[in-house]
Amino acid sequence: MSSSYHFTVIALLFCVFLLGGGSLCRGQLTPTFYNETCPYVSSIVRGVIAEALQCDPRIGASLIRLHFHDCFVDGCDGSILLNNSDTIESEKEAAPNNNSVRGFGVVDDIKTALESACPGIVSCADILAIAAEESVSLAGGPSWKVLLGRRDGTTANRTGANVALPGPFETLDVLKSKFLDVGLNTTDLVALSGAHTFGRAQCVSFRTRLYNFNGTGNPDPTLNSTYLQTLQGICPENGTGIELTNLDLTTPDAFDSCYFSNLQSNKGLLQSDQELFSTSGADTVDIVNYFSAYQYAFFVSFVEAMIKMGNISRVNRNRRTN
């Protein structure tokens, strides 16, 4: 749909939404955290991403996924960026992340640019949050004031990543449970799933839907038959599994509401996508229909969900006070 729906959610909206309308207290996230110490942080992040997009149109989707996978495991602390060491089992090698999450090089480029402009100031956790917002905006989606002031974690939780991160083969009930565990509701689940309106997925993440759904030896009956044939041509049953296809077959590099229209046509790529619409009697069906009909409503709910997700923290241990 048209990018005329692009809008900015003002700070007052989300301060009331998240903070109950009260004044900011010590340790709370705030969009003005770097106003004095690194006033151009968002512009710097945006510039690096815009340059990366010239060579890699999927990088925006990859960056928002990094933020998502960071926040769902012990809060938004940048721990997904940590490598293996004598004391760290990297979350990068957790099953949902291994050979899947990407964009680390661009994050490094952003960090380098920020260190040049504002040495030792911006946390990696905040870089991921800003990069997610800028990636959505650059793809024609909404923009918003990102709450900032997160601390970087010094430990990782690979076991937690294996347990907490939603997977492409999971049922709606499991997805709801995992979102509820981090304080996100059903509308948040549907809205954040809408981030699959851009980006790519490897065949390994949906191939069983094409050939052996739930061990039946047959394709997923909810999958559109024409779309099934297209996907089987891209992902042979005995292929490598690393072949890529668009998460949104309609507008693969634009952030819009076409993802939800695809679900209505049984053209959701991942099982976890189509579950939102094809699960009989599910309350998510009405939300999908609403977001498909009203892109602005999707954008508003997506922004609210992103702000809530970016606020996930284990007892505020990831909040900076300086």
LINFENKA-V951046 format. One record per residue. N is the residue number from 1. D_LAST is the distance of its C-alpha to the last C-alpha in Angstrom with 1 decimal. Layout:
N;D_LAST / N;D_LAST
This chain:
1;41.9 / 2;41.0 / 3;37.5 / 4;38.2 / 5;36.4 / 6;33.1 / 7;30.7 / 8;27.2 / 9;25.8 / 10;24.1 / 11;20.7 / 12;22.7 / 13;24.6 / 14;22.0 / 15;19.9 / 16;23.2 / 17;24.0 / 18;20.9 / 19;19.5 / 20;22.9 / 21;22.5 / 22;20.2 / 23;17.2 / 24;13.7 / 25;12.5 / 26;9.4 / 27;8.7 / 28;11.0 / 29;11.1 / 30;11.8 / 31;13.8 / 32;12.1 / 33;8.6 / 34;9.8 / 35;12.2 / 36;11.4 / 37;10.2 / 38;12.8 / 39;15.0 / 40;17.8 / 41;16.2 / 42;18.7 / 43;21.6 / 44;21.1 / 45;21.0 / 46;24.0 / 47;25.9 / 48;25.8 / 49;26.9 / 50;29.6 / 51;31.0 / 52;31.0 / 53;32.9 / 54;35.7 / 55;36.7 / 56;35.4 / 57;35.8 / 58;34.5 / 59;31.1 / 60;29.5 / 61;30.8 / 62;29.7 / 63;26.1 / 64;25.9 / 65;27.6 / 66;25.0 / 67;22.3 / 68;24.8 / 69;25.7 / 70;22.1 / 71;21.2 / 72;24.6 / 73;24.0 / 74;21.5 / 75;19.1 / 76;17.4 / 77;15.8 / 78;17.6 / 79;20.0 / 80;23.0 / 81;22.2 / 82;22.7 / 83;26.1 / 84;28.5 / 85;28.2 / 86;29.8 / 87;27.2 / 88;26.3 / 89;28.8 / 90;27.4 / 91;27.3 / 92;28.9 / 93;32.2 / 94;32.2 / 95;35.3 / 96;33.6 / 97;31.7 / 98;34.1 / 99;35.8 / 100;34.3 / 101;30.7 / 102;30.2 / 103;28.2 / 104;26.3 / 105;27.6 / 106;26.2 / 107;22.8 / 108;23.2 / 109;24.3 / 110;21.4 / 111;19.0 / 112;21.3 / 113;21.2 / 114;17.5 / 115;17.3 / 116;19.9 / 117;18.2 / 118;14.5 / 119;14.6 / 120;12.0 / 121;9.6 / 122;11.0 / 123;11.5 / 124;15.2 / 125;14.9 / 126;13.7 / 127;16.5 / 128;19.0 / 129;18.1 / 130;18.5 / 131;21.5 / 132;23.2 / 133;23.0 / 134;24.2 / 135;26.9 / 136;28.3 / 137;28.3 / 138;30.1 / 139;32.7 / 140;33.6 / 141;31.6 / 142;29.2 / 143;25.9 / 144;23.0 / 145;19.5 / 146;17.3 / 147;14.5 / 148;11.3 / 149;8.1 / 150;10.1 / 151;9.9 / 152;13.0 / 153;15.8 / 154;17.7 / 155;20.9 / 156;23.2 / 157;25.7 / 158;28.9 / 159;31.0 / 160;28.6 / 161;28.8 / 162;32.6 / 163;32.7 / 164;30.1 / 165;30.5 / 166;33.3 / 167;36.3 / 168;38.8 / 169;41.7 / 170;40.4 / 171;42.1 / 172;40.6 / 173;40.4 / 174;38.4 / 175;36.0 / 176;35.6 / 177;34.9 / 178;32.2 / 179;30.4 / 180;30.8 / 181;29.3 / 182;25.9 / 183;26.4 / 184;28.1 / 185;31.5 / 186;34.6 / 187;33.9 / 188;30.5 / 189;32.6 / 190;35.1 / 191;32.6 / 192;30.5 / 193;33.7 / 194;34.5 / 195;32.1 / 196;35.3 / 197;36.7 / 198;35.8 / 199;35.7 / 200;38.2 / 201;39.2 / 202;41.2 / 203;44.6 / 204;43.8 / 205;41.6 / 206;44.5 / 207;47.7 / 208;49.0 / 209;49.1 / 210;51.6 / 211;54.0 / 212;53.5 / 213;51.4 / 214;50.8 / 215;53.6 / 216;56.3 / 217;57.4 / 218;56.9 / 219;54.3 / 220;51.9 / 221;54.2 / 222;51.5 / 223;51.1 / 224;52.9 / 225;56.0 / 226;55.7 / 227;52.0 / 228;53.0 / 229;55.5 / 230;53.0 / 231;50.5 / 232;53.3 / 233;54.1 / 234;50.6 / 235;50.1 / 236;53.3 / 237;53.7 / 238;53.9 / 239;51.4 / 240;48.4 / 241;46.0 / 242;43.6 / 243;45.2 / 244;42.9 / 245;43.6 / 246;41.8 / 247;40.0 / 248;41.3 / 249;44.8 / 250;45.0 / 251;42.0 / 252;40.3 / 253;37.6 / 254;36.9 / 255;34.5 / 256;37.0 / 257;38.8 / 258;41.6 / 259;40.2 / 260;41.4 / 261;44.8 / 262;45.2 / 263;44.8 / 264;47.4 / 265;49.8 / 266;49.0 / 267;47.4 / 268;44.1 / 269;43.5 / 270;41.9 / 271;43.3 / 272;40.0 / 273;40.2 / 274;43.8 / 275;43.3 / 276;41.5 / 277;44.7 / 278;47.5 / 279;46.8 / 280;49.6 / 281;48.7 / 282;44.9 / 283;42.7 / 284;40.9 / 285;44.1 / 286;43.7 / 287;40.1 / 288;41.2 / 289;44.0 / 290;41.8 / 291;39.3 / 292;42.2 / 293;43.8 / 294;40.7 / 295;38.2 / 296;36.1 / 297;35.8 / 298;34.7 / 299;32.0 / 300;30.7 / 301;30.8 / 302;29.3 / 303;26.2 / 304;25.8 / 305;26.2 / 306;23.7 / 307;21.0 / 308;22.1 / 309;22.2 / 310;18.7 / 311;17.5 / 312;19.3 / 313;17.3 / 314;18.8 / 315;17.9 / 316;14.3 / 317;13.7 / 318;12.2 / 319;9.3 / 320;5.6 / 321;3.8 / 322;0.0
